[in-house]
Amino acid sequence: MDRALRTHRSPNHSTHRSPRAAQNRRSPRAAQAAAAVFVVGALALTACGGGGKDKNGNDGTSSPSGSGDTVTLPKLDGASLEVAAVWTGDEQKNFKKVLAEFEKRTGAKVTFVAAQDPIINFLGSKIAGGQPPDVALLPQPGAIKQAVDKKWAKPLGPEALAELAKNYSQGWQDIGKVGGKQYGVYYKAANKSLIWYNAKVFENAGAKEPGTWQDLLTTAQTVYDSGVTPFSVGGADGWTLTDWFENVYLSQAGPEKYDQLSQHKIKWTDPSVKQALTTLAGIWGKKNYIAGGAKGALQTEFPGSVTQTFTGGDQPKAGMVFEGDFAQVNIGETKAQVGTDAKVFPFPAVGGTAPVVSGGDAAVILKDSKAAQALATFLASPDAATIQAKLGGYLSPNKNVPNSAYPNPVQQKIAKSLIASGDDFRFDMSDQAPQAFGGTPGKGEWKDLQDFLKNPTDVAGTQATLEKDAAAAYGSGS
């Protein structure tokens, strides 16, 4: 996956909050939808699309759903576009197939530009040099706001707005808005509340899928007693550690506190943070529970944390790995089959309900043109998302993507639960923070939680450091 919804953080504004945060409390329906995720079947990659004509009679291909193109696109012969994103590997390759479909249907030429993290800094250098890409995929709400504040981003036109209104819940529309104007099309989403496990390890150990945090600790001990280290942690990528914290915090402290901490309306020295860190220490503090111990985890990047869980036969380096639906791409790099060898359960309830944490990548126009607007319109349509859905390792918040487009029952269940949750989701907390705190390797929350992984007994010291770094970052809005 290499960055499938890794949601690397970019600058944000201190007052930014997840839209509808106060209004939308998690409903039992959302919790039930998350709990509905289960695993059967195997991963099967499916090709997309056949020949045909669009509604304008332009040469192109029929939509991958086989029901005909759902969106009208203009003829753009001679037009050229650059699209920037941090995606690499299969994620980039699969997205290029979506861009190829756009080229076929419009006649435009589209070039993918591989961006570096943080993408806002990358875009700043391109803009300063007078060569901004036409469209950029931004990995969080704060990055969209930053692009708008810097007057880089251009509002979406009526065609893209119409597609969004048809295909997206109000919540997913709202997180692409700044100042009431629509700038972003959330093309990708992630369910970041999942734990993947090696089915053979669980079978050999007699371990069961847990429903609560206490059950998870019991399952971990059962796996450990069988001779396999329970957890693989990609601690070299600080964002994985923030995801651990966010799931524990959301379930334990509740959505209102989650929203307050996301906006720094309460301090990181709050007792709710102490409780969450103490809970995390129940796993992070047991060196035999983490592959390689803290030192090994801090040298393991996310892709490796997944693959080492599903290689090694009966003796993999770990039995479980926490992360979102996008981990399927990395599992696909092993011989393990999703649904048989690799299974998944929802992140267990730490408090009263299981957490539902989401992430996403939004297409934003930086150079306004007919072609750029057409691409944003296409990315807001079911046509584009269905192509990538069929290739696996991808999740769309577009409610009109056929569930059958996802290549296996695992992905179908995950997609169905995301759409069923409607507006009842919480966006990744660190994605809502200023870059200096929530999105910079070796700094802020990433480093503070890496240090906590090294020494999980220092809860108070970690809280103090988190608050110091947060106050500095939110105060400057950087």
C-alpha positions in Angstrom: 0.0 0.0 0.0 2.7 2.3 0.8 0.5 5.2 1.9 -3.0 4.0 1.2 -4.8 6.4 3.5 -1.8 6.7 5.6 -3.2 10.2 5.9 0.1 12.0 6.2 -0.6 15.2 7.9 -0.3 18.7 6.5 -0.7 22.1 8.1 -4.0 23.0 9.6 -5.6 25.9 11.3 -6.0 26.0 15.1 -9.7 26.5 14.9 -10.3 23.7 12.4 -12.7 21.0 13.5 -14.2 17.9 11.9 -17.5 19.2 10.3 -20.7 18.4 12.1 -18.6 17.4 15.0 -20.9 18.8 17.6 -24.1 17.7 15.9 -23.2 14.2 14.9 -22.8 11.9 17.9 -22.1 8.3 17.2 -25.3 6.4 17.0 -25.8 2.7 17.9 -26.4 2.2 14.2 -22.8 3.2 13.5 -21.4 1.0 16.2 -23.5 -1.9 14.9 -22.2 -1.2 11.3 -18.6 -1.3 12.5 -19.3 -4.5 14.4 -20.8 -6.1 11.3 -17.4 -6.3 9.6 -16.4 -10.0 9.3 -14.5 -12.2 6.9 -15.3 -14.8 4.4 -14.0 -15.5 0.9 -10.7 -14.8 -0.8 -9.1 -11.8 -2.5 -9.8 -11.8 -6.2 -8.5 -8.9 -8.3 -11.0 -8.0 -11.0 -10.4 -6.1 -14.2 -12.6 -3.2 -15.2 -14.6 -1.6 -18.0 -15.2 -2.4 -21.6 -15.7 -0.3 -24.7 -18.5 2.1 -25.5 -19.4 5.8 -25.8 -20.2 8.4 -23.2 -23.4 10.4 -23.1 -21.9 13.0 -25.5 -21.1 10.3 -28.0 -17.4 10.6 -27.3 -15.2 7.6 -27.6 -14.6 6.0 -24.2 -15.4 3.0 -22.2 -18.6 1.9 -20.4 -18.6 2.3 -16.7 -17.0 -0.7 -14.8 -20.4 -1.5 -13.3 -21.5 -2.5 -16.7 -24.6 -0.3 -16.5 -23.3 2.5 -18.7 -21.5 5.7 -17.9 -23.2 7.6 -15.1 -21.6 11.0 -15.6 -21.3 13.2 -18.7 -17.8 14.5 -19.5 -16.7 17.1 -22.0 -14.5 16.4 -25.0 -11.0 17.7 -24.0 -8.8 16.8 -27.0 -5.5 18.7 -26.6 -5.9 19.4 -22.9 -3.3 18.2 -20.5 -3.4 17.8 -16.7 -1.0 17.1 -13.9 -2.4 15.3 -10.8 -0.2 15.1 -7.6 -0.5 12.6 -4.8 1.8 10.9 -2.3 0.7 7.5 -3.5 3.2 4.9 -4.5 3.3 1.2 -5.4 0.0 -0.5 -6.2 -2.0 2.4 -4.9 -0.4 4.7 -7.5 -0.7 2.0 -10.2 -4.4 1.5 -9.6 -5.2 5.2 -9.5 -3.4 5.6 -12.9 -6.0 3.2 -14.3 -8.7 5.6 -13.2 -6.9 8.4 -14.9 -6.5 6.3 -18.0 -10.3 5.9 -18.1 -10.7 9.7 -17.9 -8.2 10.1 -20.8 -10.2 7.6 -22.9 -13.5 9.3 -22.3 -12.3 12.9 -22.8 -9.2 12.8 -25.0 -7.2 14.7 -22.3 -3.7 13.8 -21.4 -3.1 13.2 -17.6 0.2 12.9 -15.9 0.6 11.6 -12.4 3.1 13.5 -10.3 4.5 11.6 -7.3 4.5 14.1 -4.4 6.6 14.0 -1.2 5.3 14.3 2.3 4.1 16.6 3.7 2.3 17.3 0.4 1.5 20.9 1.4 5.2 21.6 1.5 5.7 19.9 -1.8 2.9 21.9 -3.4 4.3 25.1 -1.9 7.6 24.5 -3.6 5.9 23.7 -6.9 3.7 26.8 -6.7 6.7 29.0 -5.8 8.4 27.7 -8.9 5.3 28.6 -11.0 4.5 24.9 -11.8 1.6 23.8 -9.6 -0.2 20.6 -10.5 -3.7 21.1 -11.8 -5.2 18.8 -9.2 -3.8 17.5 -5.9 -5.1 14.7 -3.6 -4.9 16.1 -0.1 -5.0 13.7 2.8 -6.9 15.6 5.4 -9.3 18.5 6.1 -6.6 20.7 7.5 -4.6 20.5 4.2 -7.7 21.6 2.3 -8.1 24.6 4.6 -4.4 25.4 4.3 -4.6 25.4 0.5 -7.6 27.7 0.7 -6.0 30.1 3.2 -3.0 30.3 0.9 -5.3 31.0 -2.1 -4.1 27.9 -3.9 -7.3 26.0 -4.0 -10.2 26.8 -6.5 -13.9 26.1 -5.7 -15.6 23.3 -7.5 -17.9 24.1 -10.4 -21.6 23.1 -10.8 -20.9 19.8 -12.5 -18.7 18.5 -9.6 -21.1 19.9 -7.0 -24.0 18.0 -8.7 -22.1 14.8 -8.6 -21.2 15.3 -4.9 -24.8 16.0 -4.1 -25.9 12.8 -5.8 -23.3 10.5 -4.5 -22.1 11.6 -1.0 -23.6 12.0 2.4 -23.7 15.5 3.8 -20.9 14.7 6.2 -18.5 13.7 3.5 -19.4 16.8 1.5 -18.9 19.1 4.5 -15.4 18.0 5.3 -14.4 19.2 1.8 -15.8 22.6 2.5 -14.0 25.7 3.7 -16.0 28.9 4.6 -19.1 27.3 3.2 -17.6 26.7 -0.2 -16.9 23.2 -1.7 -13.2 22.7 -2.5 -12.6 19.0 -2.0 -13.9 15.7 -3.5 -13.3 12.9 -1.0 -12.2 10.3 -3.5 -10.8 7.8 -1.0 -11.8 6.8 2.5 -10.5 4.4 5.1 -12.0 2.5 8.0 -9.2 2.9 10.5 -10.8 0.8 13.2 -9.8 -2.8 12.3 -7.4 -5.4 13.5 -6.1 -8.0 11.0 -5.0 -11.4 12.3 -3.3 -14.6 11.0 -6.1 -17.2 11.0 -3.7 -20.1 11.4 -2.1 -18.6 14.5 -5.5 -18.1 16.1 -6.6 -21.6 15.1 -3.4 -23.1 16.6 -3.7 -21.1 19.8 -7.5 -21.6 20.2 -7.9 -17.8 20.2 -11.2 -16.1 19.5 -12.0 -12.7 18.0 -12.4 -10.2 20.8 -15.3 -7.8 21.3 -13.9 -5.7 24.1 -10.5 -4.4 25.1 -10.3 -6.9 28.0 -11.2 -9.7 25.5 -8.3 -8.4 23.3 -5.9 -8.7 26.2 -7.1 -12.3 26.8 -6.7 -13.1 23.2 -3.2 -11.6 23.1 -2.2 -13.8 26.1 -3.7 -16.9 24.4 -1.6 -16.2 21.3 1.5 -15.5 23.4 1.0 -18.8 25.3 0.9 -20.6 22.0 4.4 -19.4 21.2 3.7 -16.4 18.8 4.1 -12.7 19.7 0.7 -11.2 19.7 1.1 -7.8 17.9 3.0 -6.3 15.1 3.4 -2.5 15.4 4.7 -0.2 12.6 6.2 2.2 15.1 8.7 3.7 12.6 5.7 5.5 11.1 4.3 7.7 13.9 0.9 7.9 12.3 0.2 4.3 13.2 0.7 5.1 16.9 -1.7 8.1 16.7 -4.3 5.7 15.1 -3.9 3.4 18.1 -4.4 6.3 20.5 -7.4 7.7 18.6 -9.3 4.4 18.6 -8.8 3.9 22.3 -9.6 7.5 23.1 -12.8 7.7 21.0 -14.2 4.5 22.5 -13.2 5.3 26.1 -13.6 9.1 26.4 -16.5 9.3 23.9 -17.1 11.5 20.8 -17.6 14.8 22.6 -14.2 14.6 24.3 -12.7 13.4 21.0 -14.0 16.5 19.3 -12.7 18.8 22.1 -9.2 17.2 22.1 -9.2 17.4 18.3 -9.7 21.1 18.5 -7.4 21.5 21.5 -10.3 22.8 23.6 -9.2 20.5 26.3 -5.5 19.9 27.2 -3.5 16.8 26.7 -3.0 16.8 30.4 -6.7 16.0 30.8 -7.6 12.9 32.8 -9.2 11.3 29.8 -5.8 11.3 28.0 -4.2 9.8 31.0 -6.8 7.0 31.0 -6.3 6.3 27.3 -2.5 6.2 27.6 -2.7 3.9 30.6 -5.0 1.6 28.6 -2.5 1.6 25.7 0.3 0.7 28.1 -1.5 -2.5 28.8 -0.2 -3.7 25.4 2.7 -1.4 24.6 4.1 -1.9 28.1 4.5 -5.7 27.6 7.6 -6.1 25.5 6.8 -9.7 24.8 3.5 -8.7 23.3 5.1 -6.6 20.4 7.2 -8.1 17.7 10.8 -7.1 18.3 9.8 -5.2 21.4 9.6 -1.4 21.4 13.0 -1.2 19.7 11.9 -3.5 16.9 8.6 -1.8 16.5 10.2 1.6 16.1 12.4 0.2 13.3 9.4 -1.3 11.5 7.5 0.7 8.9 3.8 0.1 8.3 4.1 -2.1 5.2 6.5 -4.4 7.0 4.3 -4.6 10.1 1.6 -6.1 7.9 3.7 -8.5 5.8 5.5 -9.9 8.8 2.2 -10.9 10.3 1.3 -13.0 7.3 4.7 -14.6 6.4 6.7 -17.3 8.2 4.2 -20.2 8.1 3.1 -21.3 11.6 5.6 -19.0 13.2 5.1 -15.5 11.9 6.7 -12.6 13.8 3.2 -11.7 15.1 -0.4 -12.9 15.2 -2.2 -9.6 14.8 -1.6 -6.1 13.3 -3.8 -3.1 13.7 -4.7 -0.7 10.9 -7.3 0.2 8.3 -8.9 -1.6 5.4 -6.0 -0.5 3.2 -3.8 -3.2 4.9 -5.3 -5.6 2.3 -2.9 -4.2 -0.3 0.1 -5.2 1.9 -1.4 -8.6 2.7 -1.7 -9.0 -1.1 2.1 -8.8 -1.3 2.3 -12.1 0.7 0.9 -15.5 -0.1 -1.9 -15.1 2.5 -5.4 -14.9 1.1 -7.8 -12.4 2.6 -10.8 -14.2 4.1 -9.0 -17.5 4.7 -5.4 -16.9 5.9 -5.9 -13.2 6.8 -9.0 -12.3 8.7 -10.2 -9.1 10.5 -12.3 -7.9 13.4 -13.4 -4.4 14.4 -11.2 -2.5 16.9 -12.7 -3.7 20.2 -14.8 -1.5 22.4 -12.7 0.1 25.1 -15.6 1.9 26.6 -19.3 1.5 25.9 -19.1 1.3 22.1 -16.5 0.3 19.5 -14.8 3.2 17.8 -15.3 4.3 14.2 -12.4 6.3 13.0 -12.1 7.3 9.3 -9.5 9.0 7.1 -9.6 10.2 3.5 -8.0 11.8 0.5 -9.7 14.7 -1.3 -9.1 15.9 -4.8 -8.6 19.7 -4.9 -8.2 21.9 -7.9 -5.1 24.2 -7.9 -5.3 25.4 -11.6 -8.9 26.1 -12.6 -9.8 24.9 -16.1 -12.4 23.0 -17.9 -10.3 19.9 -17.8 -9.5 20.2 -14.1 -13.2 20.6 -13.3 -14.0 17.7 -15.5 -11.5 15.5 -13.6 -13.0 16.6 -10.2 -16.4 15.7 -11.6 -15.2 12.3 -12.7 -13.6 11.6 -9.4 -16.9 12.4 -7.6 -18.8 9.9 -9.8 -19.4 6.2 -9.2 -17.6 5.5 -12.5 -14.2 6.5 -11.2 -14.4 4.9 -7.8 -15.8 1.6 -9.2 -12.7 1.1 -11.3 -10.4 1.3 -8.2 -12.8 -0.5 -6.0 -12.5 -3.6 -8.3 -8.7 -3.5 -7.9 -8.8 -4.0 -4.1 -7.2 -2.1 -1.3 -9.5 0.8 -1.7 -12.6 2.2 -0.1 -14.9 5.0 -1.4 -17.3 7.2 0.6 -19.3 7.4 -2.6 -22.7 5.8 -1.7 -23.5 4.9 -5.3 -20.5 2.7 -5.9 -22.0 -0.8 -6.3 -21.1 -2.9 -3.3 -20.5 -5.8 -5.7 -17.6 -3.8 -7.2 -15.4 -4.6 -4.2 -13.5 -7.8 -5.0 -14.2 -9.9 -1.9 -16.7 -10.2 1.0 -14.3 -8.6 3.4 -14.1 -5.4 1.4 -17.8 -5.5 0.7 -18.6 -5.6 4.4 -16.2 -2.8 5.2 -17.6 -0.6 2.4 -21.2 -1.4 3.4 -20.5 -0.4 7.0 -18.9 2.9 6.0 -21.8 3.9 3.8 -24.3 2.7 6.5 -22.7 5.0 9.1 -23.8 8.0 7.1 -22.6 11.1 8.9 -21.8 9.2 12.1 -18.1 8.9 11.8 -15.1 10.7 13.3 -12.2 11.8 11.1 -8.7 11.0 12.2 -7.8 13.3 15.1 -4.2 14.0 14.1 -5.3 14.9 10.6 -7.2 17.8 12.1 -4.1 19.1 14.0 -1.5 21.6 12.8 1.2 19.8 10.8 3.8 20.6 13.5 1.9 18.6 16.0 -0.1 15.9 14.1 1.8 15.4 10.9 5.6 15.7 11.0 8.0 12.7 11.3 10.2 13.1 14.4 8.1 15.9 15.9 5.0 16.5 17.9 2.5 13.8 18.5 4.3 11.3 16.3 7.5 11.6 18.3 5.8 11.8 21.6 3.9 8.6 21.1 7.1 6.9 19.7 8.8 8.0 23.0 5.8 6.6 24.9 6.1 3.3 23.1 9.7 3.2 24.4 8.7 4.0 27.9 4.9 3.3 28.5 5.3 3.8 32.3 5.8 7.6 31.9 2.2 8.6 31.3 2.4 11.9 33.1 5.6 12.9 31.3 4.1 11.9 28.0 1.0 14.0 28.7 3.1 17.0 29.6 5.2 16.7 26.4 2.1 16.3 24.2 0.5 19.3 25.7 3.6 21.4 25.3 3.9 20.5 21.7 0.2 20.9 21.0 0.0 24.3 22.6 3.0 25.5 20.5 1.5 24.1 17.3 -2.1 25.2 17.8 -0.9 28.6 19.0 0.9 29.3 15.8 -1.6 27.5 13.6 1.3 25.9 11.8 
